[in-house]
Amino acid sequence: MVVRKTWLKELKKLSDPVLKAAANSSLKSSMNITSGGYLDRAKFAPLEVVSRLLCSISIWLEL
């Protein structure tokens, strides 16, 4: 049970900033986006952040 609480604490630490900013519609404005030469990349960066977060925590959501 202690291990699960530790994992949930880490999950919350990783996901809270992204999900709260997305819920407040401030995710794009709160991100420091450098396109690295790809101008279209900055337009889709907030979507990429949310999708990467959901993919990375999906295993924990399954448990």
Backbone bond lengths (Angstrom), bond angles and torsions (degrees), N, CA, C in turn:
res aa  C-N    CA-C-N  psi(-1)  N-CA   C-N-CA  omega(-1)  CA-C   N-CA-C  phi
1 M - - - 1.458 - - 1.534 111.03 -
2 V 1.326 116.13 -33.17 1.460 120.82 179.35 1.529 110.11 -66.16
3 V 1.329 116.22 -38.37 1.462 120.45 179.94 1.526 109.88 -64.27
4 R 1.324 116.90 -42.37 1.468 120.61 179.44 1.529 110.90 -62.59
5 K 1.319 116.92 -42.31 1.468 120.08 178.41 1.519 111.29 -63.01
6 T 1.325 116.17 -37.89 1.463 120.21 178.15 1.523 110.64 -64.75
7 W 1.336 116.49 -45.24 1.466 120.30 178.90 1.519 111.49 -63.71
8 L 1.317 117.09 -40.86 1.468 119.83 178.92 1.518 112.01 -65.81
9 K 1.326 116.46 -35.30 1.471 120.54 176.65 1.528 110.48 -64.03
10 E 1.327 116.30 -42.82 1.465 121.01 177.68 1.531 111.08 -66.40
11 L 1.303 116.16 -41.15 1.464 120.91 177.78 1.521 110.90 -59.42
12 K 1.304 116.68 -44.80 1.467 121.29 179.05 1.525 110.87 -64.24
13 K 1.329 116.83 -40.34 1.463 121.10 -179.57 1.532 110.97 -63.88
14 L 1.335 117.24 -36.70 1.455 121.33 -179.86 1.523 113.06 -77.57
15 S 1.312 116.26 -39.91 1.455 119.45 -170.40 1.529 114.90 -91.09
16 D 1.299 118.26 -28.74 1.469 120.49 -175.63 1.533 114.36 -55.81
17 P 1.323 120.13 -49.03 1.471 118.42 -178.06 1.533 113.03 -60.74
18 V 1.318 116.14 -41.03 1.474 119.76 -178.47 1.515 110.81 -70.34
19 L 1.327 117.12 -48.63 1.462 120.02 -176.26 1.529 112.71 -68.98
20 K 1.327 117.16 -35.97 1.469 119.31 177.56 1.525 111.14 -67.75
21 A 1.321 116.77 -41.29 1.467 119.74 177.73 1.529 110.63 -66.07
22 A 1.313 117.27 -38.10 1.461 120.39 178.06 1.532 110.67 -66.75
23 A 1.321 116.94 -39.68 1.463 120.78 179.21 1.528 111.95 -66.41
24 N 1.330 116.97 -31.31 1.466 121.45 179.94 1.522 112.63 -90.48
25 S 1.311 117.15 5.54 1.474 123.10 -177.72 1.527 112.06 57.61
26 S 1.317 115.93 33.16 1.458 119.61 179.83 1.528 112.08 -121.38
27 L 1.313 116.97 15.68 1.461 120.08 -177.59 1.517 111.30 -64.63
28 K 1.316 117.39 -46.86 1.460 120.64 -177.84 1.533 111.60 -64.20
29 S 1.317 116.35 -41.31 1.469 119.22 -178.02 1.530 112.21 -74.18
30 S 1.327 117.73 -22.39 1.462 119.68 -178.75 1.526 112.83 -90.12
31 M 1.324 117.23 -4.52 1.467 120.97 -178.89 1.522 110.73 -92.97
32 N 1.320 115.23 140.86 1.451 121.72 173.24 1.527 106.33 -96.57
33 I 1.319 117.07 98.96 1.456 121.70 -171.82 1.523 110.17 -102.31
34 T 1.320 114.99 123.53 1.458 121.13 170.64 1.518 106.21 -115.59
35 S 1.305 116.41 124.36 1.461 120.31 -172.13 1.513 113.07 -81.05
36 G 1.305 119.00 -19.36 1.455 121.18 -179.32 1.518 112.74 63.04
37 G 1.325 116.50 30.76 1.460 120.29 179.18 1.520 113.84 97.08
38 Y 1.323 117.25 -12.15 1.461 120.81 179.25 1.528 108.44 -102.66
39 L 1.307 116.44 103.54 1.466 120.47 -174.28 1.521 112.54 -68.01
40 D 1.320 118.21 -34.25 1.466 120.46 -179.44 1.520 112.68 -72.26
41 R 1.310 116.57 -20.65 1.465 120.17 -176.68 1.529 111.71 -62.62
42 A 1.309 117.72 -37.94 1.463 121.38 -178.83 1.529 111.43 -63.39
43 K 1.322 116.25 -31.54 1.466 120.10 -179.07 1.535 111.30 -66.70
44 F 1.327 116.65 -34.37 1.455 120.82 -175.33 1.527 113.74 -103.29
45 A 1.301 118.43 3.89 1.467 122.00 -177.70 1.530 113.60 -59.41
46 P 1.332 120.09 -43.21 1.470 118.65 178.31 1.534 112.74 -62.59
47 L 1.309 117.05 -39.15 1.459 120.28 176.70 1.526 110.73 -63.79
48 E 1.316 115.92 -40.50 1.461 120.52 179.22 1.531 111.00 -64.25
49 V 1.316 117.49 -39.20 1.466 120.96 179.27 1.524 110.78 -62.77
50 V 1.322 116.54 -46.62 1.467 119.99 -179.49 1.523 110.28 -65.44
51 S 1.315 117.87 -43.14 1.463 119.94 -179.00 1.522 111.66 -66.09
52 R 1.332 117.53 -39.66 1.467 119.46 177.74 1.526 111.38 -66.60
53 L 1.320 116.44 -36.96 1.461 119.96 177.41 1.530 110.33 -63.64
54 L 1.323 116.84 -48.04 1.465 120.10 -178.86 1.528 111.76 -63.88
55 C 1.321 117.03 -37.89 1.474 119.88 176.80 1.519 111.35 -65.58
56 S 1.309 116.45 -39.25 1.466 118.94 -177.07 1.522 112.88 -74.86
57 I 1.326 118.18 -27.92 1.468 119.14 179.96 1.523 112.54 -98.46
58 S 1.322 117.85 -1.12 1.469 119.68 -176.43 1.520 112.31 -61.43
59 I 1.307 117.84 -34.10 1.468 119.75 178.45 1.527 110.75 -65.14
60 W 1.333 117.00 -35.98 1.459 120.05 177.89 1.520 111.34 -72.55
61 L 1.324 116.76 -33.23 1.462 119.60 178.62 1.529 110.80 -69.55
62 E 1.313 116.48 -27.96 1.454 121.25 -179.61 1.537 111.38 -70.82
63 L 1.319 116.59 -31.67 1.476 119.96 -176.61 1.468 111.67 -65.65
